[in-house]
Amino acid sequence: MSPQEKKDQNRNSIENIANEAVNVLWNICECSSRAVSIFNKEGCLEIVLKYLSRFSTNVDLAISVAYCLQTVTEDNPELLKSFSAPALHVLESAMLSPVSSMEYILLKTLVAGTIWNLKDIIPSKSQAEIINAILKILSEVLEMDAGETVIQMKETETQRIKTAAQTEDTLQNVNGDDLIEDDEMEEIPHRRKVRRKTFISDLLPPTDKELRETIALLTAQQTALEIIVNMCCSEDPTDDEWEELSSSDESDAFMENSLSECGGQLLSPLCLSHEVHTALTNYLIPKKIFEKTAFPNSIAVDVCSRNPSWKPLIRKMSTIQCRALVCLQSLVSLLDVDHLGGPAALQTLAQHLSQLLFSQPDFAKHVDFLEAISSALRALLQTVASKNIPQCMTPDQLLTLCRAGVHSSNVGVRVNVVSILGITGSVLAKEDGTLDTLKTIGCFLLEVATKDPSLVVAGEALDALFDVFADGKEAERASVQIKLLSALKEFQPVFKMKIRKEGRAKYSPDQLCVLDNVKMNLRRFVAYQETVEKRLTT
């Protein structure tokens, strides 16, 4: 081995160790706030940025650093102070690299996520430029067809292995099969000891290049969708609280001014800066996210299912679909109807989501998918209802979804389906000839409110009842016929007692605030229903 080769080998060994060390650091920081605090104090930022600056010679190490940086820069104002102009320049250089391999696509996506986390320290005059650069990268990532890429890369791998095997056969034929040790021939004339055949593939390190590149692209797409969700969502609640904190809109009849100061919204009010809003629409992000909500390419799934090392990619493709549905939920909640393509586009979207849902007879078994699609449907139906756009999904379809979803072990799914029924019922309450459907919805929501083990779900079901039966002649008749008032009067002390006994032990302060709000509104709704029943029965 030449001195240069030895030097290169040593450098590779050192960088491999560094890669492992950065991965360990990233994983520890992801799990421990104390580790992040130590990262801040011990000058780790400067060290990992040095590795990132070498992205052109070791992209694997740079990717590990980018993962780490995206983790430690999230909600970490102390670390943001440590980012100097040269440090930002390192990030910018990596994000704007012209190389377009799939590993670089992943690197640029991760760095884009890090730069988004640093938005508070970027001068206001540069905000629009930086946001444009970030969303340009995310747009390019989402533009790529993951299913076709899987198919093409698997074909490339198959061809490479086939070519290597043909080369080995050719060499074997040229050299002959009987390679015999000379010493052995002289000592043992009647036995032939055959050397192990040496193939070209034996002389090369094993490679899974195509698989690694495909995984890089799928991971980049998943990360891009997660960054867009972060751009859309307020920073106040944590991810785990999204599906748990909830309350309905104010009802027209009795709920006016009834919400307490703590609000009780699913999320803090969502809003987009002008720069983000403009970039999202300019780069056609809603359209690209819509395309990602489709089921994974069936041919790609079949290709992966027939190869053990590629099989995990099926799960990754499904995860991208779920992330896209969550993204869709955020965009539908945030963007104006015109920016989503107008009423016709929303109706097309409802048909698309309906087709996705009911094309799988066993949809209730796929919890991640069910939570994601019910979240998207909830947001869509709320937007459609608020703009008085005709609903595309029938009450029977929605009841089918809700009957399946209410038995899910996932609290988020149960909250979503109950909210969906509340939205649907509040629309039907204003129409004629909907008495029977309103009675069915009312009985369903009553059963959830009184029997679901989670107070969060029970509270959502009560809120949905308030929405459905707050106004409208058909709603008033339905409430009397299902004996809504007596059922709620009986449940009212039980609900109060459950909040008192379970509240502080099981639920967060924000959730308790929502539940207290529901309790107060329940008292007002009972009083309102007493006037309704008295009027209709006299």
N, C-alpha and C positions, 0 to 999 in steps of 0.2 A: 504494500500500500504506500502510495506516494505521500510526502508530508502534507500536501494540499488535501488529499483525500482523507487523511487522518484528522486534519483540522476541521473539515466539513462534517465528519462523523461526530467529532466531539461537540461541535456546535449544535448539530441535530439532537444529540442526547440531552444537552443542556436545555434546549428549547422544548423538548418533549417533557422534561421534568417541570419546566416553567408552566407549560400548558396544564399539566396535572394539578400543579399548585394553584393556578388561577381557578380551575374548575372547583377545587375544594373550597377556596375562598368564596366563590360565587354561591355554592350550595349552603355554606355556613351563614352567609349574609342573608340569604333568602329565608332562612329559618329563624334567625335570631336578631332582634333589634340591638342587643348588646354587641354582637359581632359588627354590626353596621357602625355603632358608636366607636368601636376600636378602629375600624377602617378609617373613620374620619380623623381620629387623633394621631394615628401612627404613620401618616403620610403614604398610605397605600395607593392613593390616587396617582401620585407622580410615577410610581413604579409601574402600575398597569398601563398608564398612558404611554410609557416608553415601549412596551410590547405592542400596543396598538399602532404606534407610529411605524412599526415594521410590517404592516399588513401586506405590503407588496412582496415580501419574501417568505412570510409564514402566515397564510390566511387562517389556518386552523387556530393558531394561538390568538390571532386578532379577534376571531369569532368568540372564543372563550372570554376574552377581555370585554367584548361588547355585551355579552350576556351579563357579566358581572356588573358592568357600569349601568346597564339598564335597571338592574335590581337596586343598586346602592343609591342611585340618583332619584329614586321614586320617593316623594314626600320626605326629603332630607335637606331642609334649608341650610343646615350647618355645613354640609359638604358643598353646597352650591357656591359658598363664599370662596372655596379653594380653587374654583375654575378660573384660571387666568386666560388672557388672550391667546397665548401659545397653546394652552390646553384645548381651547375651543377650536383652534386652527387644526389640531390633530384630528378632532372629530369631523370637522368639515372636510378635510382631505380624504378621510376614509369614506364619508358619505357620498362624496362627489367623484369617487374613483370611476374612470371610464370602463374598467374591466366588467364584462357582463356574464362571467361564469356564474353558476348557481350558488357556489360558495360565496362569491362576492355579493350576489343579490341578497343572501341572508345577512352578510356582514353589514351592508348598507341599510337594510331594514332595521336591524338591531341598533345601529348608531342613530338612525332617524328617531327611534323610540327614546334613546338617551337624550338627544337634543330637544325633543318635545318636553321631557322632564325638566330641562334647564330653561324653559321658556321665560321664567320669571327674572332671569339675569341677562336676558338678551335685550339690548337697547330697543326701545319702541320703534325707532326708525328702521330697524332691521327685521322687525317681527313679520311683516308681510312676506318679505323675501325668504326668510327661513321657513315659514309655514308652507309657502309654495314649493320650496325645495323638498320638504318632508313629504307632502302629498303627491308630488310628482313621482317620487320613488315608490310610495305605496301604490299609486295608480299603475305604475309599470309592473310591479310585482303581481297585482291582482289581474292584470291583463293576460297573464300567461295561463294557458290551459293545462291545469295540473294532470288531468286524465290522459291527455295526449302525450304529455311529457313522460308519464309513467310507462305508457305503451312503447314509446320510442326508445327510452333508456333501457328498458328490459330487452328490446330487440337488439340494441347495440351491445349489451352485455352478452347475450346469447351468441351473436356473431363473433365477438372477440374471443370467447371461449372456444368456439368452433374453429376459428382460424389458428389459435394456439395449438389445438389438438392436431390439426392437419400438418402444421409445421413439425410437430413432434414425430408424427408418422413418417414424414418425408426424411427427417434426419435418421430415424431408426432404420429405414430402408437403405439409406446411403451407407451407414456405418455397419450394418449387419447386426444380427441378434446376438451372436456368440462372442461376447467380449469376455476373455478368460484371463485370469490373473496368471502372469508368466511364472512366478515362483511356484504357484500351486501346480502348474502343468508339469514342471520338472520333478517335483517331489511325489506327486500322486498321478502317474500317467493314466490310470484307468478311471479317474474321476475328473469331471470338469466342474470347476466352481465358477459360476456366472456372476459377474458384477451386477449390482442393481442398475437398471437402465436409467440413464440420466436424460431428463427431458428439459427443454428450454424453460418450461413453466417452473421447474424445480429451482432454476437459477434466478428467478425473479421473485420479489416479495409478493405475497398474495394481495390481490387488490379487489375492492368492491367499489371502484370509482363511480360507476353508474348509479349504484344504490345510494352512495353517499350524496351525490349531486341531487338526486331526486328527493331525498329526505331534506336536503338543504332548501329546496324550492318549497316543499310542503310546509316546512317550519317557517319560512319567510312569509308565506301567505297567511298562516295562522297568526303570526306576530303582527303583520300589517293590519289584520282585522281587529286585533286586540288594541292596537294603538288608536285606531279610529274610534273604537268604543270609548277609550280614555279621553279622547278629544271631545267627545260628545257629552260625557257624563260629568256632573258636578263632583267635586272632590270630597264632599262631606261624608256620605255613607261609604262603607267598605263594600267590596264586591259581594261578601256574604250577606249583606243586609238588603241588597237590591230586591230580592224576591220576598223578603220578610216584612219590610216596612210598607204599609199600604193603607190607603183610605180612598173612599170614592170622592167624586166631585160633589159640590154642594147641590142639594135638591132644590127645585124651584119653589115648592110649596112651603115647607116647614123648616128647611135647613139654613135659610138665609141668616148670615151672621152667627151661625152656631159653632163654627170652628174656633177652638181656643188658640192662644198665641202660638202654641207649639206646632200648629199646622196639621200634620198627619198625612203628608204626601208620601208616595212611594219613593220618590227621590227629592232632593232639594231641587228647586226649579231649574230645569235645563236651559241653557242658553249657549249660543255660539257667538264668538266674536265675528265681526264682519270679515276679517281676514280668513278665518277657518271656513266660514260659510261660503265665501266666494271661491276658495280653492277647492272645496268639496264638489261644488257644482261645475267649476271649470274643467276639472279632471274627470268628470262623469263618474264620480265615486258611487253614487246611488245605483246607477245602472250596473256597475261591475259587481257590487255587493249582491244585487238581485240575482245575477248570473251564478254567483257562488252558492246560493241557497239551494240549487238543484242537487239531486242525489248524485253521488260519485259516478263517473263513467263506468258502465257495467262491464265493458271489455277490460278496462284497467283493473277493476275489482277481480275479474276472473283470472287475469294474468298474475296478479299478486297472490291470489288464493292457491295457485298451483306451485308456488315456490316458497319454502319456509322462511327464507331470509327477507323476502319481499312482503310476506303476509301482514306484518305490523303496519304497513302503509295503508291498508284498508281502514284501520282505525283513525289514522291521521287524516285521511280524506273525509271521513265522517265528521271529525272534529272541526275541520274547516267549514263544513256545511252548518254545523251548530253555531260556530262563531259568526258566520255570515248572518244567520237568523237573529242573533243578539244585536249585531250591528244594524240590521234592518230595523229592529225595534227602536233603537236610538234615533236613527235618521227619520223614521216616520213620526216620532214624537217631537222632533226638533224643526224639521224643514217645513216651509210653507207648502201647501198642496200644489201650487204651480211649479215649485222646484222639484217636486216628486213626479211631475208629468201631468198633473191635473186630475180631476175626478175619474176619468176613464182609466188612467194608469192605476189608480188605487183600487178600482174594481177588478182590473186585470190581476193585480197583486193578490187580492183576496181569493180569486179563482185559483191562482198559482199555489197559494198556501193551502187551500182546501184540497187541491189535487195531491200535493205532497203528503198531507196528513192522511187522507183516506185511501191513498194508493197502497198503504201498508196496513193490512188487516190487524197486525199485532203491534200497532204503533204505541200502545200503552206500555209495552215491555221495554221500549228504548227511552230510558228516563232522560238522558241528556237531550236527545232530539225533542222529546215531548215538552220539556221545560223551555227549550229555545223557541220552538214553533208556537207554543201557547203564549209566550212573551210577545212575540212578533204579532200574533193575531190580536192580542189584547190592545197593543198600541194602535194597530191599524183600525180596529173596530171603534176605538175611542175617537180617533181622528175623523173617521167617516161619519160617526154619529154627531160630532161637534160641528161638522160642516154641512149637516143635513144631506149627505150623499146617500143614495139608496144602498141598503146592505145587499151584498151578493150571496152570503152564506145563509142558508135557511135556518130557522130556529131548530128544526129537527137535527140538522148536521151539528149545530153547536151543542145541542143536548147530548148527542152521541159522544162528542169530545169530552164534555163535562162529566158525564157518567163514568167514563173510563178514567179521566184525570183525577177525579175526587178520591179514588182509591189508591192513588200513587203514594209511595212512601216519601216522596219529595214534597216538602212544604211549599216550595216555589211553584210547582205544578198545580197544587190544590188552590193556592192563592190566585193564580192566573185564571183557572177555569171558572172559579166563583166570580171573579171580576168580569169575565167575558159574559156570563149570564146576566150580571147586573147591568152591563151596558146594553145587551140585547133587549132585556126586559124593559129598560127605561125608554127605549125607542118604540117598542110595541105598545107600551102603555098609552102612547099618544095617538094610536091608530084604532080604528073600529074593527070589530070581529076578531079580537085577539084574546077573548076571555079565557078560553080553555088553555091556550099556551101560557098565559100569565099565571093561571092556577098551577100548572105543572112546574113552572119556574119557581113560583113562591114556595110550593111544597118542598122542592129540591133544596132551595137555599135555607129553609127552616131546618131541614134535617141536618145539613152541614153545620149550621150555626149552633145547634144544640148537641151534636154528637161528635164533631171533630175534636180530637185530643189537643190540637194546637189552638191556643187562644188567638194567635195571629190569623189563622184561617177562619176561626169563628167570628172574629172581628170583621174580617173582610166580607164574610157572608152576611153579617148584619148590615154593613154598609151597602151591600148590593140590594138587600131588601128595602132599605131606605130609598135607594134610587128608583127601584122598580115601582114601589107603591106610594111614592110621594105625590103623584099627580095623575089625573086622567080618569075618566068615568069608568073605563074598562078595568083599570087597576083598582079602583075603589070597590067595584062589584066583586072582583076576584078576591080581594083581601077579606071581605066579609064571608064569602063562601068557603074559604080555606081556614076560617077562624084564626086569622093572623094575630088579632089583638090578644085573644086569650092565651095563645101559645107564647107570645112575647112577654106578657105579664107574668106567666109562670116561669119563664127562663130568666127574667131580669135579675132576681136575687141570686140565682145560681151563677150568672155571669159575674156579678159583683163579688161574690164569695171567691170564685176561681181567680179573679185578678188579685184579690187580697192575699190568698194563700200561695199562689204560684208565681205571682208577678216578679218580685225581686230576685227570686231564685233562678228563674228560667229565662227571663227576658231582659233585653237591654233597656237603658233609660229612654231611648228613642221609641222603642216598641211600646213601652209602658205609657208614654205620652199619647201615642196613637190609640191605645186601648182605653185610656181615660177619656179620650175624645169620643170614642164609640159609645162608651158607657153613658156619657152625658147626652149624646144624640139619641141613644135608645130611650132615655126618659122622655125626651121631647117628642120622639116619634110615637111612643105609646099614647101620649096626650093628644097628638094629632089624630091617631087612629080612633081614639074614643069619640072625637067629634064626627069623624067620617061614619063610624058605625051607628052612632046615635041618629045622624041625619038620614041614613039609608034605611033604618029599621023603624022610624017613626012615620 
